[in-house]
């Protein structure tokens, strides 16, 4: 059975290139290392997807999912599923 992290962080993102790097670094520095961060990109048109991909490529606790822009609630629902 695969390991299930103690904490799951669901992070909806839409055109957040200015704040996303600091946010992801903050999550990465948590004192408890047993977490996952599910980044749900909601059709961003900025470099946010590239930044999230860089974090996911170097830290397997980050997962990135993308879909066309639909808004916060549908993005959160997809992330929970």
Buried (B, 14 or more C-beta within 10 A) or exposed (E): EEEEEEEEBBBBBBBBBEEBBEBBEEBBEEEEEEBBBBBBBBBBEBBBBEBBBBBBEEEEBBBBEBEEEEEEEBBBEBBEE
